[in-house]
Amino acid sequence: MISIDSFQCKRCGICCKWEGPVRVSEQEISKIAAFLNIPEDEFIRNHTVLAPDRRSLSLMEKEDGSCVYYDDEAKACILQSVKPQQCKDFPKKWNFPGWDNLCEGGKALHDE
């Protein structure tokens, strides 16, 4: 059994490429819109969708299910300084089956 407590992100981006909603709160919407230098209503209209459970807004995804704010070339989150709490919480508060075999930081936990 691995211990997530010693997880250190290696910036591999696998969590950004996993399909599923990235929920954003009102405060996060405000911060992201300001960071992108666009009005909040424009950000909501053009950069979010209703989450599948219809209880919140979620960041849009690319056709393959990955986050639109993950830059594959730079291997970095465009929103790093204002990224949603859900993203910050990976993998300690949320993850997906097999994440530790795909994520570079998770693989490193197996080597400990």
TAKA-V5323 format. One record per residue. N is the residue number from 0. PHI is phi as a letter, one per 30 degrees, with the letter a starting at -180 (none if undefined). BURIAL is I if it has 16 or more other C-alpha atoms within 10 Angstrom, else O. Layout:
# TAKA-V5323
n/phi/burial
N/PHI/BURIAL
N/PHI/BURIAL
This chain:
# TAKA-V5323
n/phi/burial
0/none/O
1/c/O
2/c/O
3/d/O
4/e/O
5/c/O
6/e/I
7/b/O
8/d/O
9/c/O
10/h/O
11/d/O
12/i/I
13/d/O
14/d/I
15/d/I
16/c/I
17/d/I
18/d/O
19/k/I
20/d/I
21/c/I
22/d/I
23/b/I
24/d/O
25/e/O
26/d/O
27/d/O
28/e/I
29/d/I
30/d/I
31/d/I
32/d/I
33/d/O
34/d/O
35/d/O
36/i/O
37/b/O
38/d/O
39/e/I
40/d/O
41/d/O
42/d/I
43/d/I
44/d/O
45/c/O
46/b/I
47/b/I
48/b/I
49/d/O
50/d/I
51/e/O
52/d/O
53/i/O
54/c/O
55/a/I
56/c/I
57/b/I
58/d/I
59/d/I
60/c/I
61/d/O
62/e/O
63/d/O
64/j/O
65/d/I
66/d/I
67/d/I
68/c/I
69/c/I
70/c/O
71/e/O
72/d/O
73/d/O
74/h/O
75/a/O
76/d/I
77/d/O
78/c/O
79/e/O
80/d/O
81/b/I
82/d/I
83/d/I
84/e/O
85/e/O
86/d/I
87/d/O
88/d/O
89/d/I
90/c/I
91/d/O
92/c/O
93/a/O
94/a/O
95/b/O
96/e/O
97/i/O
98/e/I
99/d/I
100/c/O
101/c/O
102/d/I
103/d/I
104/d/I
105/d/I
106/d/O
107/d/I
108/d/I
109/d/O
110/d/O
111/d/O
